Amino acid sequence: MRDKKDKTVRDDIFEKDFDKIRQIQPRSREIKDQKIKQRDEYSRRSLPKSRQKKGASFLTKAAVPLLALAIGAAAGIGCGYYLWGYEKPYSVNLKEVQVPSWIEQNFIRKNLFSRPDVTLKRVDNIVIHYVANAGSSAAANRSYFNNLADQDPQQPGTVGGSHFIVGLDGEILQIIPLSEVTYAAAPRNFDTISIEVCHPDETGKFSEETYESLVRLTAWLCEELELSSKDLIRHHDVSGKNCPKYYVENEDAWKQFKKDVKNAMKGR
């Protein structure tokens, strides 16, 4: 009886101890299930981070060339503004400029060599020339440019032209409209107005009558085209040609001409 009783007591103690052990140490099945659950939870947590890392890496790689491109573009624009200046929108309608009565309009024929009938969209400078043919009149120089139209357009020929010609007696001829391109100051034909000026001798110096008309014409053009005396240039300044000869060889005379134009604009 004692043995049976002792056995019963031992079994009860074992069951109690086993319950405690089971609470502290899960069964192998429970351990396996718990590991699977932990692994799934870890995968769910770590997967977004991995994707975030990949996404961040992709954005970083994409951002570097884009940033370099933006910096390059900004530098190019900045250098362009520095070298050539900002080109503001042009507001003058060249076709609507009303020419005063003291300018005689006598347009030459449209042709490939002296009046190509190409639209002039803007004017940034006024170019002063001399005809380089001492003693020739405004009418004679107009005829020269008009006769260039008689050349064979299928063959190489002579090109030339001008919007205005100022004569020996101060007469002013307009031979090409302000709204058209003329071949006078390459490579600036597409943003300039040209004035050819007659001279009595080989020095290229203009007569008093011619000079006064040139100042008057240039001042009027500056006002109509929203330019200033700073926008006056010589043919020499465009191509290096010795034109107008007197103003290339006498810099002080050129500066005085610009001052006289400026004063004439104030007096208008």
VENPE-V767854 format. One record per backbone hydrogen bond with DSSP energy under -1.0 kcal/mol. CO is the residue of the C=O (numbers start at 1). NH is the residue of the N-H. E is the energy in kcal/mol with one decimal. If there is no record, write none. Layout:
<<CO | NH | E> <CO | NH | E>>
This chain:
<<1 | 5 | -2.6> <2 | 6 | -3.1> <3 | 7 | -2.5> <4 | 8 | -2.1> <5 | 9 | -2.3> <6 | 10 | -2.6> <7 | 11 | -2.6> <8 | 12 | -2.1> <9 | 13 | -2.4> <10 | 14 | -2.6> <11 | 15 | -2.6> <12 | 16 | -2.2> <13 | 17 | -2.6> <14 | 18 | -3.3> <15 | 19 | -2.2> <16 | 20 | -1.8> <17 | 21 | -2.7> <18 | 22 | -3.0> <19 | 23 | -1.8> <20 | 24 | -1.9> <21 | 25 | -3.9> <27 | 31 | -2.8> <28 | 32 | -2.4> <29 | 33 | -2.4> <30 | 34 | -2.5> <31 | 35 | -2.3> <32 | 36 | -2.2> <33 | 37 | -2.3> <34 | 38 | -2.6> <35 | 39 | -2.6> <36 | 40 | -2.4> <37 | 41 | -2.3> <38 | 42 | -2.4> <39 | 43 | -2.5> <40 | 44 | -2.4> <41 | 45 | -1.9> <42 | 46 | -3.0> <43 | 47 | -2.1> <46 | 50 | -2.1> <47 | 51 | -2.4> <48 | 52 | -2.8> <49 | 53 | -2.5> <50 | 54 | -2.5> <51 | 55 | -3.1> <52 | 56 | -3.0> <53 | 57 | -2.5> <54 | 58 | -2.4> <55 | 59 | -2.6> <56 | 60 | -2.3> <57 | 61 | -2.3> <58 | 62 | -2.5> <59 | 63 | -2.5> <60 | 64 | -1.6> <62 | 66 | -1.3> <63 | 67 | -2.8> <64 | 68 | -2.3> <65 | 69 | -2.5> <66 | 70 | -2.4> <67 | 71 | -2.5> <68 | 72 | -2.4> <69 | 73 | -2.6> <70 | 74 | -2.5> <71 | 75 | -2.4> <72 | 76 | -2.4> <73 | 77 | -2.6> <74 | 78 | -2.6> <75 | 79 | -2.6> <76 | 80 | -2.3> <77 | 81 | -2.7> <78 | 82 | -2.2> <79 | 83 | -3.0> <80 | 84 | -2.9> <81 | 85 | -1.2> <93 | 96 | -1.4> <100 | 103 | -1.5> <104 | 174 | -3.1> <113 | 160 | -1.9> <115 | 111 | -2.3> <118 | 181 | -2.9> <125 | 193 | -1.7> <126 | 233 | -2.6> <127 | 195 | -2.4> <128 | 235 | -1.7> <133 | 136 | -2.1> <137 | 141 | -1.9> <138 | 142 | -2.1> <139 | 143 | -2.2> <140 | 144 | -1.8> <141 | 145 | -2.0> <142 | 146 | -2.4> <143 | 147 | -2.4> <146 | 149 | -1.4> <147 | 150 | -1.8> <148 | 151 | -1.4> <152 | 155 | -1.9> <163 | 175 | -1.9> <163 | 176 | -1.2> <164 | 196 | -2.9> <165 | 173 | -2.8> <166 | 198 | -2.8> <167 | 170 | -1.4> <171 | 167 | -3.4> <172 | 104 | -2.5> <173 | 165 | -2.4> <174 | 106 | -2.9> <175 | 108 | -2.3> <177 | 180 | -1.7> <179 | 120 | -2.7> <182 | 184 | -1.3> <185 | 188 | -3.2> <188 | 191 | -1.2> <191 | 124 | -3.1> <191 | 125 | -1.3> <193 | 127 | -3.1> <194 | 163 | -1.1> <194 | 164 | -1.6> <195 | 129 | -2.7> <196 | 166 | -2.5> <197 | 131 | -2.0> <199 | 135 | -2.9> <201 | 204 | -1.3> <207 | 211 | -2.9> <208 | 212 | -2.4> <209 | 213 | -1.9> <210 | 214 | -2.4> <211 | 215 | -2.5> <212 | 216 | -2.2> <213 | 217 | -2.8> <214 | 218 | -2.6> <215 | 219 | -2.4> <216 | 220 | -2.1> <217 | 221 | -2.4> <218 | 222 | -2.4> <219 | 223 | -1.9> <220 | 224 | -2.5> <221 | 225 | -2.7> <222 | 227 | -3.2> <228 | 231 | -1.9> <229 | 232 | -1.2> <231 | 126 | -1.8> <233 | 128 | -2.3> <235 | 238 | -1.1> <235 | 239 | -2.3> <236 | 240 | -1.9> <241 | 243 | -2.6> <243 | 236 | -2.2> <244 | 248 | -1.8> <245 | 249 | -2.5> <250 | 254 | -1.5> <251 | 255 | -2.2> <252 | 256 | -2.1> <253 | 257 | -2.1> <254 | 258 | -1.9> <255 | 259 | -1.8> <256 | 260 | -2.6> <257 | 261 | -2.1> <258 | 262 | -2.1> <259 | 263 | -2.4> <260 | 264 | -2.2> <261 | 265 | -1.9> <262 | 266 | -1.5> <263 | 267 | -1.6>>
